[in-house]
Amino acid sequence: MLELLVAGTIGAAAAGLAWAIARRIGPAGTKRHRAVLLVAFVSLFTLGSAALMPHARAWKQEREVEALLARDPLFAAVVEDEPSLREPLREAVLGGFRGGGSGEAVAAGLRLLSPRLWRSVPGASDAAAEGLGRALVATLADLQARDPQQCYRFLFPAVAGPPAGGGSPRDEGLLRALGAAALSARDGSAEPLDRRAAAKQLEAVYGRLRERHGSDVDVLKNAQAPDADRSRVCAMRIALYAELVALPPKAAGQALRHVLGPAEPAAAPTASSPPSAP
């Protein structure tokens, strides 16, 4: 709407100036007058649009960013808790608007906040944790199908670097699930986390994985080692999270809350025990 208003204003101004210029050239209605009028209008409209439209778009995007930061419950809560994050979050969201519209703006903000959002997962509701687990499995499986190296980089960016090309096409779904988990950790809807019971569930899952995959499971013990089989590491991490998601809903939520976090999906075990949350 704003851009239409600005374009209309530019058009009206260009038409008025073009008419004034054309009248100096010749009488109205002559071919010379019409030609000058057309050329002057097109030139002035083009120049005006080039000069003013970028400013109008930038102003509109700034307003949309401010509205999103106030409207989105997670962004609003984060800014309220940590005002120092407002400016970097605003810049991230604005960059998302410029790169792909409102959907990418939300995703860009969630990417910026993701390290602290992962830390909230143990306090999330069981349902939100289960949803996050499903989104994580989908993202990892997509990356594994495209390129196992990309999958490994997603899991261990500090070791292998971030995924090339922005990660998985399912990245936005994972980010939204992570945001939902973080919100559930704030709204008081989370059930108490029974880490002892979750650890027992995890141990049973780890045993089933060993029965099914044999020694392949051992790659999880030193998943970040320089000589680790990265493709196998990713495959086993997908299998682990898929087994957790397949548990009954409450058990799945408890086990995933136990495993995931604090800043990223939990590291694989360093001994024969199953992985556990830090």
Steps between C-alpha positions, in 0.01 A plus 500: 500500500777742590687425178184563296450831677860605438480387135178695455656811650805466277275449197290806577808717554664365183184566297478857624865576429483323162198709401681821596806400299292396198310832496828683462581293191181540303122538508295229668378227266784524250720202429800683641311579820382141544847357434666734748225433755548124474880511515500748789242300697682168458836658584373683807301200626801272458733742677251560779440129551872425508555774756200450730373141476802342675446737793130416509572127498764537771262702718225243447734213593612684813139539605429132428800396707389710795150355473634143483724548803200625695252245362702178513468364856846344506681802358311732734585284802869477409530875451321561829736263684816620326465850353857482369379242244252739344740658252669179374159335479360797310790486255457125448126531441548797268753302298246220474233738371737629236602149398169318490205669666328441832560123512873539459496791748362275775746225409791745508404615847466142623842411355656783696329389820541125445799447735305635798178332382664156508589565863130528582404159359532304827237734645263465203173309506507134398280574195727783383809286548343220299420745220857627510631144480290427191620819333859416586471151348346647183776760468782252556348243264466764230861606540621141509318426174653806333852464637614320817773761546231767521319296763818466706568872473150573625563283806855617571557844346782575745692200365408493131366850432136595429305330220560656160212676329307579817430145622188299434183612324328378818705743706207738548280221638767406752544862604126543553486180705794626706319831554185315611705296746658816641158663541363195681796522739391853586124461533498251788340219300798262529470186704778422753794330331580164657861458387538162670205351310611671178850357539352151532297551184811624325699197611231268363497689169876480479478124555249461218724701270790267578285197426394650169821666383771309685838668528391793283358653818853530637571794266296712741762456770750724322282674246721810489830318458704599191477148359129449572288356220283809457234336288456221753497747789213688340311180418526382860394836639193490276427146614536602865268800474251302290486231771439764765221662297337158451456451875156562652439877504575569865806275503620653172464852635682418823785319324545775242504768770766296674713462189465831317672819610650702648626684189455236229401135470685317776845362427531128441624279787872478568473157656272200457211677672223663295516872435360724773431867539782717632 
